[in-house]
């Protein structure tokens, strides 16, 4: 199956083409079998007529003028007549032929059982027929090849091939017309899977395809409304929570108890971080248009404030061309991954960041020396509100950080991978397609 085309268009076309070729071959065989006996009788009638006319001419001619008559038949009609000799080398008709034996049987039925046939006489190829004059003299008569061969068989073959080619072209057009809406449907489904909002599809094609397209448009519209409602609810909740948090922060600052003030401030900071994650998760990355972006500059901008506050972060960028990215979304992506690495890697370890080109992709690695993530948990942690059991206590997070990163990566046509690091720790790898800036000839 792996050698077959993967698209519905080509699979359906090849199936139709095979059926058409098989049908043409079967019809050709049927017509050939029905036409062969008729053509054999027609050719046998021609052979018998030529033999009878030649015999009559030789009988009416004087014996000493028969040789001149045979030469005249050869020159004007292309019919060769030779007296039969005892030492003639006769090659019978080919046994594998399905047509010539039918002709021979019909000729023998009309001329008599003594009639002989040959495909070669003394090494000369042709359709040879014997006849006798006065039951004494025997002669060989050879008909020209143009009278034996099937007329215009190449022309008929050419017309058949042309008709088959036109039928195949029509089949391809029909299959293409049927499968084209499915191709658009698949593209729109991929866009939705990447977090994008494709425009409504045009409902064209057969009734079944139109029904599927209409249902898909309804589903896409419902998903868009749900996403908008989710974003609105999260934004409203986050906005409403900010007001009491502000009052709590003010009350904490006015408290005389330093320990209580510090504890309340830590709780407020944790709640504020959780609210920020809700807002980041609710924010639609597709709302930001892509623009020419230096990924290394985005990384530098994200880590600079952390380095100024003493965070141990090493950046090893590789030369990269400007890429069509959403810089604010990428800034949130890098910030979430770096904060995770700092949080779980420990203050004494260094977070390493590298960029590089791999074929048609750009790869960003953010590496720490923390406890890492079991490989079987990697995909689960990309889901919203999901965290490891060992990381639930004492962490100011709602389990949305990796979900936000994964959504941003997919919105750029990329992916997030959580890989174990050699020597301990975690590699958070972002792979993005290296879509070049339109009109730019820069290469890395």
N, C-alpha and C positions, 0 to 999 in steps of 0.2 A: 504493500500500500504506500510505502514511502516514496516510490517512484512515480506515483500518480500526482497530477496537479492538486494543489490544496484548495483552490478557489472553486466555488460552485459554478461559476461561469464556464471554466475550462473542463471541469468534470462532466457537466451536462452536455457541453458541445461535443466532447470526445465520444460520449455515449451515443448521442444522436448521429454523429459521423459514422461510428461503427455500425449502427443499425442501418443507415442509408447505404453504406458500401455493401453490407451483407445483402440487403434487399436488391440492389442493382446486380450483384453477382448471381443471386438466385434467379432473378428474372432473365439475365443473359443466358444462364444455363438452360432454363425452360424454353426460351425462344430458340436457342440453338438446337435443342433436341427435337422440337416440333418442326423446325425449318429444314433440318438435315434430310429427312426422307423425301420431302417435296423437292428440294434442290437436287437430290440424287436422281429422282425420276426425270426431272427436266434435263439434267446433264446427260443421262442415259439416252433420252430421246434425241438429243443433239448428236451424240456419238453414233447412234443407230442410223440416223438420217445421213450423216457424213459417210458412214461405211456403205450404206446402200447406194448412195449417189456415186461414190468412187467405184464400187463394184460394177454398177451399170455402165459407167463410162469406160471401164476397162473391158467389159464384155462386148460393148458395141465397137470398140476400137479394134483395128487389125492388130494381130499379134506383134508384127514388127514395128508398130507405132506405139505400143504400150509404154516403152521406156521414155519416149518423148512426152507422152501424156503425164507420166508420173513426175517428170521434171517440171512440166507446166503447173501441175497442182501444187508442187512445192514452192515455185516462184510466186504464183499469184494468190494462192489460198493459205500458204504456210502449212499445208498438209503433206507429210512425207509418207511415201508408200515404197516399201521395199519387198522384193520377193523373199520368202522365207527359205532359209538354208538349213541343212542338217547340223552344221557346225555353229549355228547362232548361239551366242551366250545370252541366255535369258535370265533376268532378275525379276522374280515375282513381285507383286504389289506388297507394300509394307504391311505386316500384320497389325502393327500398333495403330494404323489409321482406322478411324471409325466411319469415314465417309466413302473412301474409294471402294471398299468391298460392297457397299450398297449399290454403287454405280455398276460395278462388275456383275453383280447378281441380276440387276435389271436388264443390262445389255445381253447377258447370256440367255436370259429368258426369251428375248426377242430374236436374237440371231442364232441361237442353238447352243447345245451343250459343248460343241467342239470349239467354241470361241475361247481363245487364250488371251491373257493379259500380262503385261510386264511393266515394270517401272524403269527398267533399263534394257536396252538391246545393244549388245556388243559395246557396252560401256557408255552409250548415249542415253541420257535421262529424258524421260517423257512419259506420257500416258499412251502405251502401245496396245493396239487391239488387232487380233488376227481375223482374217476372213478368207474364204475359199471361192474360187471360180470354177464352176463345173465339177465340184468335189475333187478337183485334182490339184490345181495350182493354189498354193497358200501364200498370202501376202500379210505383211505387217503394216499397219497404218498408225502414225503418231499424230495426235492432235496438238496444236500449239498450247503453250502454258496458259495463255490468256483465256482460252476457252474452258480450262479446267479449274483454274483458281477462282476463289470467291471474289466477285467484283466489288471494288470500293470498300473492302473490309477495314482498311485503315481510316477511311473517311467516317465510317460508322463508329469506329472506336473513338475517333476524335470528338464526334458529336456527343457520344455517351459521356466522355470525360468532361466535356464542357457543361453538359446538363448536370452532372454530379457536382461540379465545382459551384455552379449557380445555386444548387440546392443547399450545399454546405454553407455558402455565404448567407443565404436566407436563414438557415438554422442558427448561425452565429448571431445575426442581427436580432432574431427573436429571443434567444437566450440572454443576450446582452441587455435587451430592453426589459426583460423580466428581472434580472439580477441586479441591475443598476440601483434601484431603490434599496435593496438589501445592503449594498456597499455603503450607501449613505447612512443607513440605519446603524451599521457596525461602527462607522466613524463617530457618529453622535453618541453611541453607547460608550465608546472609549473616552470621549470627552467628559461624559458624566462620571465615569470611573476615576478620572483625574481631578475631579472637583470643579470642572468647568460647566458653563451653561450654554449649550449649543442652541442656535435659533431653531424654531419649529421646522420640521422637515416638510417638504412638499408632498402631498398625498397623491402619488401617481402610480400607474401600473395596474395590474389585475386587481379584482376586488379583494382577494385575500391579502395581497401586499398592502393595499390601501388601508385595510382594517388593522393590520399590524402597525403600520406607520401612525395611524390615528391613535391607537392605544399607546404607542410609545410617546407621542406628543403629549397626551394626557398625563402619562406617568412623569415625564420630564417637567411639565408645568406643576404637578403636585409636589414633586421633590423640591422645585425652586421655592414654592410657597412655604413648605415645611422648613427649608433652610432659612428663609427670611424670618419666619416666626421664631425659629430657634435663636437666631442672632438678636432679634428684638427682645425676646424674653431675657436672654443672658445679659444683654446690655442694660435692660431696665433693672434687673436684679442687682447688677454690679453698681449701677448709678445710685440706686436707693440705699445700698449698703455703705457707700462712701460717706454719706451724711452722718450716720451714727458713729462711724469710725473716726471721723474728724472730731466729733464731740468727745469721744473717748480719749483721743490723743491729747486734746486740750485739757481734759480733766486729769490725765496722767501727768502732764507737765506741771500742773498746779498742785499736785500732791506733794506733801512734805516728806513722805516715806520714800527714800531713794530706791530701796529694794522693790517696793511695790511699783514705783514709777518705771523702773527698768523692766519688770516682768510684764506690765501692761503694754509698754512700748514694743516688746518682743512679740507679744500676741497680736498687736495691731499690725506690725510689719508682716507677720505670717499671714494674717487675714488679707492684707493688702496684696501680698504676692499671689495668694489664691485667686483674688478677684482679677488681678492682672492676667493670670493664665486663662480665666474664663473669657475675658475680653479678647485675648489673642486667639483663643479657639473659635470664638464667635465671629471674628473678623474674617471677611472673605478676601483671600489673597488674589482672587481673580479681578477684584475691583481696582487693583493697581495695574496700570498698563506697563508692559515690559519696555525697557529702554536700554541703550548701550551701557553696560555695567562692568566695572573692574572688580572681579570677585575678590582679589587680594586686598583691594582698598576697603571693601565691605568688611572683610575679616579684621583688618587693622583698626577700622573704626569701632568695631564691636569689642575688641579686647583692650583697647587703649585705656578706658576708664578703670578696668579691672587691674591692669598692670600698674596704674598710678596708685591704686590702693594696696599694692603689695602682692597681688596674685602672681604666682609663678607660672607664666605662660610663655612658651617658646613657639614662634611662628617660622616655618620654613616654606616660603612660597616659591612656586615655580613660575617662570614667565607664562602668562596666559593672555590671549587676545581679548578685546572687549566682547562680551556676550550679551545677548538679549535676555535680560533677567529683570525681576521685580526687586529693586534694591531694599525697600523697607521690609518685604517678606523675608528676603535672605538675611537681613540684619536680625530679625526675630529668630530665624532658624539657628544662626551661629550663636546668638546670645543664649538660647535655651540649651544647646549642646555644651557650650563652654561652662555655663553655670552648673549643669549636671556633672560635668567632669570635675569641677572644683569641689562640688558638694560631696561627691562620693569618692573622689581620689584622695582626699585628705590635704591638709595645709602643707605638709612636708613634701609632697610629691609635685612633680611638674607636669602640667598639661601641655602636650605637643600638638601642634596644628601644621598639617602639610597640605599642599595642593599639587596637582600634576595633571598631565594629559595622558589619557589611555585611549588610543584610537580616535573615535569620534566623540569621546566623552571627556568631561572634566571631573576629577575625583577630589573630594575634600575629606580628609581624615582628621578627626579630633580624638586624641588618645590620652587615656589616664591610667593610673596604677591603682585603681580602686578594686573592690571585690569582684567586679565584672558581672556578667549576666549569663545564666545557663543557656546554651544554644536552643533548648526546647522552649524557653520562655521569651525568646527574642520577638517573635511575631505577636504574641499576646500583649506585650508591653507597648505595642504601637496603637492599641485600642484606647479610647478615652477612658479616664478614671481607673486605669489599671496600673498597679505598682507591685513590686516584689514584696513578699511578706517581711523580709528582713529590712526593707527600707521604709516601712510605714510609720514608724515612730520617730518623732523628733525631726521631721522633714517638713518644711514650709512649702507644700505642693499639693495639688489636687489630682495628680496623675494625668495631667494634660500635656506636659512638656513634650514627650515623644510623639503624641498624637498630633500636636501642632507642627512639629518638625516633619512628620511623615506626610501630612496634608500639604505643606508648602513644597516639599520635594516632588510629590506627585503632580501638583499644579504646574510645575515646570517640566513635566515629562520625565522626571528622574525617580530615584528610589532611595530609601534609607535602609542601611544594613547595620546590625549590631553584632560585631564579631569579637571573639576572644583575642586578646593581645598576647603575644609571646612573652613569657616572663610574668604574666599576671596583669589584669586590668581589662579595659574595654576599648575597642575601636568603633567609634560611631562614624560610619562611612556614608557620605552623600555622593551619589553619582548623578551628574546632570548632563544632558546632551549638549555638546558644544555648538549650539546654534550660533553661527557668525552674525555679526552686524550687517544688515543689508548694505551693499556697496563697499564693504570693507574687504581689503585683500590681505589683511594681517594674518599671520600664522604664528603659532607658538613655536 
